[in-house]
Amino acid sequence: MPPVEHQRQAQHAQTVARRNATRQAVVGAIVCRNDAVTARWIIQCSGRSKSTVARCLNDLMNDGIVERFPDPHDGREFRYRMRRQSDGQA
């Protein structure tokens, strides 16, 4: 394998590892509260940047893992929680 291709594969593997670590940190921040949380709280708990958390939350929502809903106390903010599985899902 040419050195340039090997370097690209190594960089891709690092990117995937960082993305997975962020995903675990965001899910962990949501699960540890066992309640709906704000993005600000996730950012503080995970130590990730606002843009990184926003991107990760969008991916998790698109994958059906996390759901977002308006904060009942602050209409400017949203809350996030783990999506509950229906009875028909494993």
C-alpha positions in Angstrom: 0.0 0.0 0.0 1.4 3.4 -0.9 2.4 5.6 2.1 -0.1 8.3 1.2 -3.0 5.8 1.1 -1.9 4.3 4.4 -1.8 7.8 5.9 -5.3 8.6 4.7 -6.6 5.3 6.2 -4.9 6.2 9.5 -6.5 9.6 9.6 -9.9 8.2 8.8 -9.5 5.7 11.6 -8.6 8.5 14.0 -11.7 10.6 12.9 -14.0 7.6 13.4 -12.5 7.0 16.8 -13.0 10.6 17.9 -16.6 10.6 16.6 -17.3 7.4 18.5 -15.8 8.8 21.7 -17.9 11.9 21.3 -21.0 9.8 20.7 -20.3 7.8 23.9 -19.7 11.0 25.9 -22.9 12.6 24.7 -25.0 9.4 25.4 -23.3 9.0 28.7 -24.2 12.6 29.7 -27.8 12.0 28.9 -28.1 8.6 30.5 -26.3 9.6 33.8 -29.1 12.1 34.5 -31.9 9.6 33.8 -33.9 12.7 32.7 -34.1 15.1 29.8 -31.1 17.4 29.6 -30.2 20.6 27.7 -27.4 20.8 25.2 -25.6 23.2 27.5 -25.6 20.5 30.2 -24.3 17.9 27.7 -21.5 20.3 26.7 -20.5 20.9 30.3 -20.5 17.2 31.2 -18.8 15.9 28.0 -16.2 18.6 27.7 -16.9 18.8 24.0 -17.4 22.0 21.9 -20.9 23.3 21.1 -20.6 22.5 17.4 -19.4 19.0 18.1 -22.2 18.3 20.5 -24.8 19.8 18.1 -23.5 17.6 15.3 -23.5 14.5 17.5 -27.0 15.2 18.8 -28.3 15.6 15.2 -26.7 12.3 14.2 -28.2 10.6 17.3 -31.6 12.0 16.5 -31.4 10.9 12.9 -30.4 7.4 14.1 -33.5 7.3 16.3 -31.4 7.0 19.6 -32.1 10.5 21.1 -35.2 12.6 20.9 -35.6 16.4 21.3 -38.5 18.4 22.6 -39.1 22.0 23.8 -38.1 22.8 27.3 -41.4 23.3 29.2 -39.8 26.1 31.4 -37.8 27.9 28.7 -39.3 28.2 25.2 -35.9 29.2 23.8 -34.3 25.9 24.7 -34.7 22.2 23.9 -34.2 19.1 26.0 -32.8 15.8 24.9 -33.4 12.3 26.2 -32.9 8.7 25.1 -35.7 7.6 22.9 -38.0 5.1 24.4 -38.4 1.9 22.4 -41.8 0.7 21.6 -43.0 -2.8 22.6 -42.4 -4.1 19.1 -38.7 -3.3 19.0 -35.9 -5.4 20.5 
